[in-house]
Amino acid sequence: MRLRLSGELVRYGWRRQTTYRGATVAGLFTNSVFAFIQGAVLLAAIRGAGGNIGGYDTTRALTYTWLAQALIGPIGVFRWSDIADRVKTGEIATDFSRPADLQHWFLAIDLGRAGASTVFRAVPQFLIGALLFELVLPGSVGRWLLVAVSLTLAVVVSFGLRFIANLAVFWTLEPRGVLNAHSMLLVGLSGFIIPLTFFPDGLAQLLRLLPWASAIQAPIDVFLDQRSAAAVIGVQLFWIIALVAAGQAVQRAAQTKLVVQGG
Amino acid sequence: MSTAEMRRTAHLWRVLVGARARSQMQYRASFAADALASFALTFLDFVAILVLFTHLHALGSWTVHEVAFLYGAAGIGFALADLFASNLENTSLLVRTGQFDVLLIRPAGSLFQMLTGDISLRSVGKAGQAAVVLAYALLGVTIAWTPLRVLMTLGIVVVGTLIFSSVFVLASCIAFATVSGEEAMNAVTYGGSFFAQYPLDIFGPWLRRFMGFVVPTAFVAYFPACYVLGKPVPFGLPDWFAFASPLVAALVLGGSVVVWRTCVHRYRSTGS
Protein backbone atom coordinates (compact mmCIF):
# COMPACT_ATOMS: atom_id res chain seq x y z
CA MET A 1 0.00 0.00 0.00
CA ARG A 2 2.68 2.42 1.08
CA LEU A 3 4.89 1.45 -1.84
CA ARG A 4 2.01 1.97 -4.24
CA LEU A 5 1.32 5.43 -2.84
CA SER A 6 5.00 6.34 -3.24
CA GLY A 7 4.87 5.11 -6.83
CA GLU A 8 1.85 7.31 -7.54
CA LEU A 9 3.58 10.34 -6.01
CA VAL A 10 6.74 9.74 -8.06
CA ARG A 11 4.61 9.60 -11.21
CA TYR A 12 2.79 12.79 -10.18
CA GLY A 13 6.13 14.60 -9.74
CA TRP A 14 7.29 13.35 -13.14
CA ARG A 15 4.11 14.50 -14.92
CA ARG A 16 4.19 17.92 -13.28
CA GLN A 17 7.77 18.43 -14.42
CA THR A 18 7.08 17.41 -18.02
CA THR A 19 4.10 19.76 -18.43
CA TYR A 20 6.27 22.71 -19.38
CA ARG A 21 8.00 21.74 -22.62
CA GLY A 22 8.75 25.25 -23.90
CA ALA A 23 10.51 26.09 -20.67
CA THR A 24 12.88 23.20 -21.33
CA VAL A 25 14.23 24.84 -24.49
CA ALA A 26 14.68 28.20 -22.77
CA GLY A 27 16.43 26.47 -19.88
CA LEU A 28 18.79 24.55 -22.15
CA PHE A 29 19.73 27.78 -23.90
CA THR A 30 20.42 29.63 -20.65
CA ASN A 31 22.43 26.84 -19.07
CA SER A 32 24.46 26.48 -22.28
CA VAL A 33 25.38 30.17 -22.19
CA PHE A 34 26.53 29.76 -18.59
CA ALA A 35 28.50 26.63 -19.52
CA PHE A 36 30.24 28.52 -22.35
CA ILE A 37 31.26 31.33 -19.99
CA GLN A 38 32.30 29.10 -17.09
CA GLY A 39 34.12 26.74 -19.47
CA ALA A 40 36.09 29.61 -21.01
CA VAL A 41 37.11 30.89 -17.58
CA LEU A 42 38.28 27.44 -16.43
CA LEU A 43 40.18 26.85 -19.69
CA ALA A 44 41.94 30.22 -19.41
CA ALA A 45 42.85 29.37 -15.81
CA ILE A 46 44.13 25.89 -16.66
CA ARG A 47 46.22 27.26 -19.55
CA GLY A 48 47.59 29.94 -17.22
CA ALA A 49 48.51 27.23 -14.70
CA GLY A 50 50.42 25.19 -17.29
CA GLY A 51 47.76 22.73 -18.43
CA ASN A 52 46.50 21.13 -15.21
CA ILE A 53 44.88 22.17 -11.93
CA GLY A 54 44.25 19.46 -9.32
CA GLY A 55 44.03 16.67 -11.89
CA TYR A 56 41.78 18.66 -14.23
CA ASP A 57 43.10 19.17 -17.76
CA THR A 58 41.04 21.13 -20.30
CA THR A 59 38.93 18.09 -21.35
CA ARG A 60 38.03 17.16 -17.78
CA ALA A 61 37.35 20.80 -16.91
CA LEU A 62 34.88 21.13 -19.79
CA THR A 63 33.22 17.84 -18.82
CA TYR A 64 32.93 19.16 -15.26
CA THR A 65 31.39 22.43 -16.49
CA TRP A 66 28.70 20.80 -18.63
CA LEU A 67 27.92 18.28 -15.87
CA ALA A 68 27.53 21.05 -13.29
CA GLN A 69 25.11 22.93 -15.57
CA ALA A 70 23.25 19.70 -16.34
CA LEU A 71 22.77 19.03 -12.61
CA ILE A 72 20.91 22.34 -11.99
CA GLY A 73 17.57 20.76 -12.91
CA PRO A 74 17.67 17.39 -11.13
CA ILE A 75 19.38 18.75 -8.01
CA GLY A 76 17.08 21.81 -7.86
CA VAL A 77 19.89 24.31 -7.35
CA PHE A 78 17.72 27.41 -7.70
CA ARG A 79 14.26 28.43 -6.45
CA TRP A 80 12.46 25.47 -5.05
CA SER A 81 9.76 26.76 -2.72
CA ASP A 82 6.97 24.19 -3.16
CA ILE A 83 6.61 23.54 0.57
CA ALA A 84 7.23 27.15 1.69
CA ASP A 85 4.49 28.29 -0.72
CA ARG A 86 2.08 25.81 0.85
CA VAL A 87 2.98 27.10 4.31
CA LYS A 88 2.19 30.65 3.19
CA THR A 89 -1.18 29.71 1.71
CA GLY A 90 -2.07 27.38 4.59
CA GLU A 91 -2.34 24.31 2.35
CA ILE A 92 0.35 22.74 4.52
CA ALA A 93 -2.41 22.00 7.07
CA THR A 94 -3.93 19.56 4.55
CA ASP A 95 -0.50 18.02 3.97
CA PHE A 96 -0.02 17.46 7.68
CA SER A 97 -3.37 15.69 7.95
CA ARG A 98 -2.64 13.17 5.18
CA PRO A 99 -2.21 9.51 6.11
CA ALA A 100 1.42 9.70 5.00
CA ASP A 101 4.51 11.31 6.46
CA LEU A 102 5.08 14.87 5.16
CA GLN A 103 8.76 14.34 4.38
CA HIS A 104 8.09 10.99 2.73
CA TRP A 105 5.27 12.52 0.66
CA PHE A 106 7.34 15.38 -0.75
CA LEU A 107 10.46 13.25 -1.23
CA ALA A 108 8.51 10.86 -3.45
CA ILE A 109 7.20 13.75 -5.56
CA ASP A 110 10.70 15.22 -5.72
CA LEU A 111 12.19 11.96 -6.98
CA GLY A 112 9.65 11.96 -9.81
CA ARG A 113 10.48 15.59 -10.59
CA ALA A 114 14.21 14.87 -10.56
CA GLY A 115 13.78 11.81 -12.78
CA ALA A 116 11.92 13.77 -15.44
CA SER A 117 14.39 16.61 -15.10
CA THR A 118 17.29 14.21 -15.64
CA VAL A 119 15.76 12.76 -18.81
CA PHE A 120 14.49 16.02 -20.35
CA ARG A 121 16.93 18.59 -18.97
CA ALA A 122 20.19 17.09 -17.73
CA VAL A 123 20.80 14.53 -20.50
CA PRO A 124 20.09 16.93 -23.41
CA GLN A 125 22.15 19.61 -21.64
CA PHE A 126 25.17 17.33 -21.38
CA LEU A 127 24.65 16.09 -24.95
CA ILE A 128 24.86 19.68 -26.24
CA GLY A 129 28.23 19.98 -24.52
CA ALA A 130 29.36 16.58 -25.80
CA LEU A 131 28.44 17.51 -29.39
CA LEU A 132 30.34 20.80 -29.24
CA PHE A 133 33.40 19.72 -27.28
CA GLU A 134 35.46 16.63 -26.61
CA LEU A 135 34.27 15.43 -23.18
CA VAL A 136 35.19 12.49 -20.95
CA LEU A 137 32.63 9.68 -20.60
CA PRO A 138 32.48 6.83 -18.05
CA GLY A 139 34.19 3.82 -19.61
CA SER A 140 32.08 0.92 -18.32
CA VAL A 141 28.50 -0.08 -17.56
CA GLY A 142 29.48 -0.47 -13.90
CA ARG A 143 30.68 3.13 -13.81
CA TRP A 144 27.41 4.36 -15.36
CA LEU A 145 25.50 2.45 -12.67
CA LEU A 146 27.60 4.08 -9.95
CA VAL A 147 26.84 7.47 -11.52
CA ALA A 148 23.11 6.67 -11.41
CA VAL A 149 23.35 5.66 -7.75
CA SER A 150 25.37 8.74 -6.79
CA LEU A 151 23.04 11.04 -8.72
CA THR A 152 19.96 9.58 -7.00
CA LEU A 153 21.61 10.02 -3.60
CA ALA A 154 22.57 13.60 -4.56
CA VAL A 155 18.91 14.36 -5.28
CA VAL A 156 17.93 13.00 -1.84
CA VAL A 157 20.67 15.03 -0.09
CA SER A 158 19.56 18.16 -1.92
CA PHE A 159 15.93 17.41 -1.03
CA GLY A 160 16.93 16.99 2.62
CA LEU A 161 18.47 20.48 2.60
CA ARG A 162 15.59 22.06 0.66
CA PHE A 163 13.00 20.44 2.95
CA ILE A 164 14.54 22.03 6.05
CA ALA A 165 15.06 25.42 4.33
CA ASN A 166 11.42 25.39 3.23
CA LEU A 167 10.05 24.49 6.66
CA ALA A 168 12.07 27.37 8.15
CA VAL A 169 9.28 29.62 6.88
CA PHE A 170 7.24 28.48 9.92
CA TRP A 171 9.58 30.66 11.98
CA THR A 172 10.67 33.42 9.60
CA LEU A 173 7.18 33.86 8.01
CA GLU A 174 8.85 35.13 4.82
CA PRO A 175 10.60 32.41 2.80
CA ARG A 176 12.88 34.52 0.57
CA GLY A 177 15.75 35.02 3.02
CA VAL A 178 16.32 31.42 4.07
CA LEU A 179 15.74 30.00 0.59
CA ASN A 180 18.21 32.45 -0.97
CA ALA A 181 20.76 31.69 1.73
CA HIS A 182 20.28 27.97 1.06
CA SER A 183 20.83 28.44 -2.70
CA MET A 184 23.94 30.54 -2.19
CA LEU A 185 25.47 28.02 0.21
CA LEU A 186 24.72 25.24 -2.24
CA VAL A 187 26.22 27.18 -5.17
CA GLY A 188 29.24 28.38 -3.23
CA LEU A 189 30.24 25.27 -1.25
CA SER A 190 29.17 22.33 -3.40
CA GLY A 191 31.78 22.48 -6.15
CA PHE A 192 29.27 24.09 -8.51
CA ILE A 193 31.41 27.15 -9.46
CA ILE A 194 34.84 25.50 -9.44
CA PRO A 195 35.83 21.89 -8.69
CA LEU A 196 36.48 21.47 -4.96
CA THR A 197 39.92 20.01 -5.70
CA PHE A 198 40.98 23.53 -6.84
CA PHE A 199 40.75 24.67 -3.20
CA PRO A 200 43.81 24.36 -0.92
CA ASP A 201 44.08 20.72 0.29
CA GLY A 202 42.74 21.01 3.85
CA LEU A 203 39.83 23.19 2.77
CA ALA A 204 38.98 20.86 -0.12
CA GLN A 205 38.94 17.90 2.31
CA LEU A 206 36.61 19.76 4.65
CA LEU A 207 34.26 20.90 1.85
CA ARG A 208 33.98 17.32 0.56
CA LEU A 209 32.70 16.24 3.98
CA LEU A 210 30.02 18.95 4.16
CA PRO A 211 26.51 18.12 2.88
CA TRP A 212 26.58 20.51 -0.11
CA ALA A 213 29.38 18.61 -1.85
CA SER A 214 27.24 15.47 -1.65
CA ALA A 215 24.69 17.20 -3.87
CA ILE A 216 26.96 18.39 -6.74
CA GLN A 217 30.63 17.43 -6.56
CA ALA A 218 29.87 13.83 -5.49
CA PRO A 219 28.11 12.63 -8.66
CA ILE A 220 30.62 14.59 -10.79
CA ASP A 221 33.54 12.89 -9.02
CA VAL A 222 31.97 9.49 -9.66
CA PHE A 223 31.34 10.38 -13.31
CA LEU A 224 34.93 11.56 -13.83
CA ASP A 225 36.33 8.71 -11.69
CA GLN A 226 38.17 11.42 -9.77
CA ARG A 227 37.91 9.76 -6.35
CA SER A 228 36.92 6.41 -4.84
CA ALA A 229 33.21 5.91 -5.57
CA ALA A 230 32.77 3.97 -2.31
CA ALA A 231 34.09 6.90 -0.26
CA VAL A 232 31.92 9.42 -2.16
CA ILE A 233 28.77 7.33 -1.81
CA GLY A 234 29.55 6.63 1.85
CA VAL A 235 29.58 10.36 2.65
CA GLN A 236 26.34 10.81 0.70
CA LEU A 237 24.65 8.03 2.69
CA PHE A 238 25.80 9.60 5.94
CA TRP A 239 24.23 12.94 4.99
CA ILE A 240 20.99 11.34 3.86
CA ILE A 241 20.59 9.70 7.28
CA ALA A 242 21.53 12.92 9.09
CA LEU A 243 19.32 15.19 6.96
CA VAL A 244 16.28 12.90 7.06
CA ALA A 245 16.55 12.76 10.87
CA ALA A 246 17.02 16.54 11.11
CA GLY A 247 14.09 17.07 8.71
CA GLN A 248 11.88 14.86 10.89
CA ALA A 249 12.79 16.91 13.96
CA VAL A 250 12.05 20.21 12.18
CA GLN A 251 8.80 18.77 10.87
CA ARG A 252 7.66 17.78 14.37
CA ALA A 253 8.53 21.23 15.73
CA ALA A 254 6.67 22.88 12.84
CA GLN A 255 3.62 20.69 13.45
CA THR A 256 3.33 21.89 17.05
CA LYS A 257 3.58 25.49 15.83
CA LEU A 258 0.84 25.08 13.25
CA VAL A 259 -2.42 26.87 14.03
CA VAL A 260 -5.29 26.21 11.65
CA GLN A 261 -7.68 29.13 11.51
CA GLY A 262 -11.15 28.02 10.64
CA GLY A 263 -13.67 29.76 8.46
CA MET B 1 7.63 64.96 -21.27
CA SER B 2 7.48 68.41 -19.71
CA THR B 3 9.56 69.33 -16.67
CA ALA B 4 6.49 69.28 -14.43
CA GLU B 5 5.54 65.82 -15.69
CA MET B 6 9.06 64.52 -15.13
CA ARG B 7 9.05 65.90 -11.62
CA ARG B 8 5.72 64.23 -10.92
CA THR B 9 6.98 60.91 -12.30
CA ALA B 10 10.15 61.11 -10.21
CA HIS B 11 8.07 61.90 -7.13
CA LEU B 12 5.70 59.02 -7.80
CA TRP B 13 8.65 56.67 -8.34
CA ARG B 14 10.13 57.66 -4.97
CA VAL B 15 6.80 57.17 -3.18
CA LEU B 16 6.11 53.77 -4.73
CA VAL B 17 9.65 52.39 -4.43
CA GLY B 18 9.83 53.69 -0.86
CA ALA B 19 6.61 51.82 -0.06
CA ARG B 20 8.05 48.58 -1.53
CA ALA B 21 11.20 49.02 0.53
CA ARG B 22 9.21 49.53 3.73
CA SER B 23 6.98 46.54 3.04
CA GLN B 24 9.99 44.27 2.54
CA MET B 25 11.44 45.41 5.84
CA GLN B 26 8.26 44.38 7.68
CA TYR B 27 9.45 40.81 8.10
CA ARG B 28 12.53 42.01 9.92
CA ALA B 29 14.19 38.66 10.64
CA SER B 30 13.77 37.47 7.09
CA PHE B 31 14.98 40.72 5.56
CA ALA B 32 18.02 40.88 7.84
CA ALA B 33 18.87 37.25 7.02
CA ASP B 34 18.32 37.94 3.35
CA ALA B 35 20.46 41.10 3.05
CA LEU B 36 23.19 39.75 5.33
CA ALA B 37 23.28 36.37 3.60
CA SER B 38 23.37 38.03 0.22
CA PHE B 39 26.27 40.24 1.43
CA ALA B 40 28.27 37.45 3.09
CA LEU B 41 27.48 34.56 0.78
CA THR B 42 28.21 36.37 -2.48
CA PHE B 43 31.81 36.42 -1.23
CA LEU B 44 31.79 32.66 -1.89
CA ASP B 45 31.45 33.62 -5.54
CA PHE B 46 34.53 35.85 -5.36
CA VAL B 47 36.41 33.26 -3.29
CA ALA B 48 36.20 31.00 -6.35
CA ILE B 49 38.21 33.61 -8.30
CA LEU B 50 40.76 33.90 -5.48
CA VAL B 51 41.08 30.12 -5.42
CA LEU B 52 41.71 30.03 -9.18
CA PHE B 53 44.47 32.60 -8.70
CA THR B 54 46.24 30.37 -6.16
CA HIS B 55 47.19 28.31 -9.24
CA LEU B 56 48.14 31.10 -11.66
CA HIS B 57 49.54 34.63 -11.89
CA ALA B 58 47.25 36.01 -14.56
CA LEU B 59 43.96 35.16 -16.27
CA GLY B 60 44.74 36.08 -19.85
CA SER B 61 46.87 39.13 -19.09
CA TRP B 62 44.85 40.22 -16.05
CA THR B 63 46.13 39.91 -12.47
CA VAL B 64 43.88 39.01 -9.55
CA HIS B 65 43.45 42.67 -8.57
CA GLU B 66 42.61 43.68 -12.12
CA VAL B 67 39.98 40.93 -12.37
CA ALA B 68 38.69 42.08 -8.96
CA PHE B 69 38.36 45.59 -10.43
CA LEU B 70 36.12 44.24 -13.22
CA TYR B 71 34.20 42.04 -10.77
CA GLY B 72 33.60 44.83 -8.27
CA ALA B 73 32.79 47.64 -10.69
CA ALA B 74 30.48 45.54 -12.89
CA GLY B 75 29.03 43.88 -9.78
CA ILE B 76 27.85 47.15 -8.21
CA GLY B 77 26.16 48.16 -11.46
CA PHE B 78 24.41 44.83 -11.83
CA ALA B 79 23.30 44.77 -8.19
CA LEU B 80 21.73 48.24 -8.56
CA ALA B 81 19.99 47.21 -11.80
CA ASP B 82 18.79 44.05 -10.03
CA LEU B 83 17.56 46.18 -7.12
CA PHE B 84 15.44 48.51 -9.26
CA ALA B 85 14.62 46.58 -12.44
CA SER B 86 14.43 42.88 -11.63
CA ASN B 87 10.66 42.99 -11.14
CA LEU B 88 10.61 42.84 -14.94
CA GLU B 89 11.32 39.13 -14.48
CA ASN B 90 7.68 38.85 -13.45
CA THR B 91 6.39 40.19 -16.79
CA SER B 92 5.95 36.64 -18.05
CA LEU B 93 3.92 35.66 -15.00
CA LEU B 94 1.70 38.74 -15.32
CA VAL B 95 1.06 38.10 -19.01
CA ARG B 96 0.29 34.43 -18.38
CA THR B 97 -2.18 35.16 -15.59
CA GLY B 98 -3.78 38.11 -17.37
CA GLN B 99 -2.73 40.54 -14.63
CA PHE B 100 -0.69 42.52 -17.13
CA ASP B 101 -3.95 43.89 -18.57
CA VAL B 102 -4.54 45.70 -15.30
CA LEU B 103 -1.40 47.77 -15.88
CA LEU B 104 -2.73 48.94 -19.23
CA ILE B 105 -5.84 50.56 -17.84
CA ARG B 106 -4.04 52.54 -15.14
CA PRO B 107 -3.03 56.16 -15.78
CA ALA B 108 0.72 55.46 -15.86
CA GLY B 109 3.09 53.79 -18.32
CA SER B 110 3.33 49.99 -18.14
CA LEU B 111 7.14 50.07 -17.93
CA PHE B 112 6.96 52.61 -15.09
CA GLN B 113 4.51 50.34 -13.28
CA MET B 114 6.73 47.30 -13.75
CA LEU B 115 9.71 49.23 -12.38
CA THR B 116 7.73 50.31 -9.31
CA GLY B 117 5.78 47.05 -8.87
CA ASP B 118 8.45 45.57 -6.64
CA ILE B 119 12.13 45.99 -5.85
CA SER B 120 14.75 43.47 -4.84
CA LEU B 121 15.96 45.11 -1.66
CA ARG B 122 18.28 42.21 -0.83
CA SER B 123 20.50 43.27 -3.76
CA VAL B 124 21.81 45.98 -1.44
CA GLY B 125 23.84 43.17 0.12
CA LYS B 126 25.26 42.15 -3.25
CA ALA B 127 26.14 45.79 -4.04
CA GLY B 128 27.95 46.03 -0.71
CA GLN B 129 29.95 42.89 -1.45
CA ALA B 130 30.92 44.19 -4.91
CA ALA B 131 32.02 47.49 -3.33
CA VAL B 132 34.26 45.60 -0.90
CA VAL B 133 35.79 43.64 -3.80
CA LEU B 134 36.35 46.92 -5.70
CA ALA B 135 38.11 48.36 -2.65
CA TYR B 136 40.30 45.24 -2.51
CA ALA B 137 41.13 45.77 -6.20
CA LEU B 138 42.00 49.44 -5.74
CA LEU B 139 44.37 48.57 -2.88
CA GLY B 140 46.23 46.10 -5.09
CA VAL B 141 46.56 47.86 -8.44
CA THR B 142 48.83 50.79 -9.20
CA ILE B 143 46.83 53.39 -11.11
CA ALA B 144 48.19 56.74 -12.23
CA TRP B 145 45.12 58.57 -10.88
CA THR B 146 43.87 61.55 -12.87
CA PRO B 147 40.47 63.28 -12.51
CA LEU B 148 39.39 61.49 -15.70
CA ARG B 149 40.29 58.05 -14.32
CA VAL B 150 38.37 58.76 -11.09
CA LEU B 151 35.39 59.90 -13.16
CA MET B 152 35.57 56.79 -15.34
CA THR B 153 35.71 54.47 -12.33
CA LEU B 154 32.58 56.07 -10.90
CA GLY B 155 31.12 56.12 -14.41
CA ILE B 156 31.41 52.32 -14.67
CA VAL B 157 28.89 52.00 -11.83
CA VAL B 158 26.41 54.39 -13.46
CA VAL B 159 26.84 52.95 -16.95
CA GLY B 160 26.62 49.41 -15.57
CA THR B 161 23.35 50.18 -13.79
CA LEU B 162 21.88 51.68 -16.97
CA ILE B 163 23.08 48.95 -19.35
CA PHE B 164 21.98 46.08 -17.10
CA SER B 165 18.62 47.77 -16.42
CA SER B 166 18.11 48.08 -20.18
CA VAL B 167 19.02 44.41 -20.58
CA PHE B 168 16.31 43.57 -18.02
CA VAL B 169 13.79 45.62 -20.05
CA LEU B 170 14.78 44.08 -23.40
CA ALA B 171 14.94 40.53 -22.07
CA SER B 172 11.55 40.81 -20.38
CA CYS B 173 9.98 41.57 -23.78
CA ILE B 174 10.33 37.83 -24.48
CA ALA B 175 7.21 37.48 -22.31
CA PHE B 176 5.15 38.98 -25.14
CA ALA B 177 6.47 36.46 -27.67
CA THR B 178 6.26 33.19 -25.74
CA VAL B 179 4.65 32.21 -22.47
CA SER B 180 7.32 29.81 -21.28
CA GLY B 181 10.58 31.41 -22.38
CA GLU B 182 11.20 33.44 -19.24
CA GLU B 183 14.20 31.35 -18.25
CA ALA B 184 16.03 32.55 -21.37
CA MET B 185 16.09 36.01 -19.74
CA ASN B 186 18.65 34.74 -17.24
CA ALA B 187 21.15 34.04 -20.03
CA VAL B 188 21.56 37.75 -20.73
CA THR B 189 20.79 39.26 -17.30
CA TYR B 190 22.62 37.01 -14.82
CA GLY B 191 24.70 35.59 -17.67
CA GLY B 192 25.63 39.14 -18.71
CA SER B 193 26.72 39.99 -15.20
CA PHE B 194 28.74 36.74 -14.96
CA PHE B 195 30.39 37.52 -18.31
CA ALA B 196 31.20 41.15 -17.41
CA GLN B 197 33.18 40.02 -14.34
CA TYR B 198 35.91 38.51 -16.49
CA PRO B 199 38.34 39.99 -19.04
CA LEU B 200 36.80 39.92 -22.53
CA ASP B 201 40.01 38.58 -24.07
CA ILE B 202 39.74 35.13 -22.45
CA PHE B 203 36.54 34.31 -24.38
CA GLY B 204 36.26 32.86 -27.88
CA PRO B 205 35.09 35.03 -30.78
CA TRP B 206 31.41 33.96 -30.86
CA LEU B 207 30.83 34.29 -27.14
CA ARG B 208 32.65 37.63 -27.21
CA ARG B 209 30.44 38.96 -29.99
CA PHE B 210 27.18 37.78 -28.46
CA MET B 211 27.75 38.50 -24.76
CA GLY B 212 30.20 41.38 -25.19
CA PHE B 213 28.73 43.37 -28.03
CA VAL B 214 25.15 42.21 -28.84
CA VAL B 215 24.41 42.20 -25.11
CA PRO B 216 26.85 45.06 -24.71
CA THR B 217 28.44 43.95 -21.44
CA ALA B 218 31.96 44.69 -22.72
CA PHE B 219 31.07 48.37 -22.36
CA VAL B 220 30.00 47.95 -18.73
CA ALA B 221 33.43 47.50 -17.18
CA TYR B 222 35.91 45.98 -19.62
CA PHE B 223 36.63 48.87 -22.03
CA PRO B 224 36.57 51.63 -19.38
CA ALA B 225 38.77 49.41 -17.15
CA CYS B 226 41.32 49.07 -19.96
CA TYR B 227 41.76 52.83 -19.82
CA VAL B 228 41.71 53.18 -16.03
CA LEU B 229 44.20 50.32 -15.56
CA GLY B 230 46.39 51.50 -18.44
CA LYS B 231 45.91 48.41 -20.62
CA PRO B 232 45.75 48.55 -24.42
CA VAL B 233 42.32 48.04 -26.04
CA PRO B 234 42.63 44.59 -27.68
CA PHE B 235 41.48 43.05 -30.99
CA GLY B 236 42.77 46.07 -32.97
CA LEU B 237 39.80 48.13 -31.77
CA PRO B 238 40.28 51.90 -31.62
CA ASP B 239 41.31 53.47 -28.30
CA TRP B 240 38.16 55.60 -28.09
CA PHE B 241 36.18 52.40 -27.37
CA ALA B 242 37.26 52.96 -23.76
CA PHE B 243 35.15 56.14 -23.76
CA ALA B 244 32.16 54.83 -25.73
CA SER B 245 30.32 53.38 -22.72
CA PRO B 246 28.09 56.38 -21.90
CA LEU B 247 27.01 56.56 -25.55
CA VAL B 248 26.32 52.80 -25.66
CA ALA B 249 24.37 53.05 -22.39
CA ALA B 250 22.23 55.90 -23.76
CA LEU B 251 21.54 54.02 -27.00
CA VAL B 252 20.63 50.76 -25.25
CA LEU B 253 18.44 52.56 -22.74
CA GLY B 254 16.58 54.47 -25.47
CA GLY B 255 16.35 51.33 -27.61
CA SER B 256 14.97 49.24 -24.78
CA VAL B 257 12.19 51.75 -24.08
CA VAL B 258 11.25 51.81 -27.77
CA VAL B 259 11.24 48.00 -27.98
CA TRP B 260 9.15 47.72 -24.81
CA ARG B 261 6.59 50.20 -26.16
CA THR B 262 6.40 48.37 -29.49
CA CYS B 263 5.87 45.05 -27.72
CA VAL B 264 3.17 46.42 -25.44
CA HIS B 265 1.50 48.16 -28.37
CA ARG B 266 1.27 44.83 -30.24
CA TYR B 267 0.33 42.88 -27.14
CA ARG B 268 -2.92 40.97 -27.30
CA SER B 269 -4.27 39.76 -24.01
CA THR B 270 -4.41 36.01 -23.38
CA GLY B 271 -8.00 36.65 -22.42
CA SER B 272 -7.93 34.81 -19.14
Interface residues (C-beta under 8 A of the other chain):
Chain A: Y20 R21 G22 A23 V25 A26 G27 F29 T30 V33 F34 F36 I37 Q38 A40 V41 A44 A45 G48 A49 I53 G54 W171 T172 L173 E174 P175 R176 G177 V178 N180 A181 M184 L185 V187 G188 L189 I193 I194 F198 F199 P200
Chain B: Y27 A29 S30 F31 A32 A33 D34 A37 S38 L41 T42 L44 D45 V47 A48 V51 L52 T54 H55 L56 H57 A58 L59 G60 R122 T178 V179 S180 G181 E182 E183 A184 M185 N186 A187 V188 G191 F194 F195 Y198 I202 F203 G204 L207 M211
